[in-house]
Each structure stands twice: as structure tokens, then as C-alpha cells.
Amino acid sequence: MRLRFCVICGTNKNLQFHHIKPKSRGGDDHQHNILTLCRDHHAMIHQVRPSDWNNVKTLQKEGMERAMKQGKVKGRGPVIDTEKIEELARKGLGATAISRKLGIHRDSVYRLLPNFKQIRLQYHEC
Ligand SMILES: [Zn+2]
């Protein structure tokens, strides 16, 4: 399945799509033939014999749970919580700190919270 996170560690960085049945052996681009992995785990899986990780469903289920725990996935794809951003901004966190905490892009903080700088200013005046 094409997912937005690595099925092994749950990261959403450097994702690659691994063909369970290699294209060289007639594998296709169908959802069932694709495993989403980060660059590191893609490299790792090529060092492991297929018989050792053939339970793809279990792998994906575990990866999904891990990704959810990390707040990277809520149901279908990541959802950015504007209220959470505002709450963190009021606590005095900068855009970079907030983006790291929530696993979103720094620009998203400004896009979703246009008055971000004002909120930060209020914090400093308190
Ligand atoms: Zn990974």
C-alpha cells in the first residue's frame, strides 16, 4: 500500500515504495505489491530474506499504530490541529519548536495561524 509513513518506524521522511514482488520478476505497481518504507528501512529490507518479513499485513498494522502514537497519522493522513498550534504559541514556543513538536512543516505554522506573531508578542508582554 502507498502510505504517508514508513510501515516499520512510522517516520514520514524520505519515503520510498518497495515492490514486494520485484518488477524484475513481474511485480506490478498495484497497491498490494507496494510497501511504504523510509530510505533506511528500504535499505534494511533488501538485506533481509523475504521469508523473514513476509507477514506484510502485520508489519503495516504495527507501523500504522506506531505512526498514530507519534501523532503523524490520524485516520487518513496527517491532520494539523490549529488549536494545538495556538496553545503552544501561547506557551511561548517558536514556530520551529512547534513544527517539530507536531511533526509539521514550519511554514504550516504561519499559514494556519496568520496571527502567530501577534500571539507570540502578547506572550512576551505578559
Ligand atoms: Zn523506517
Residues whose N, C-alpha, C, O or C-beta is under 5 A from the ligand:
A	BS01	ZN	C6 I8 C9 G10 C38 H41
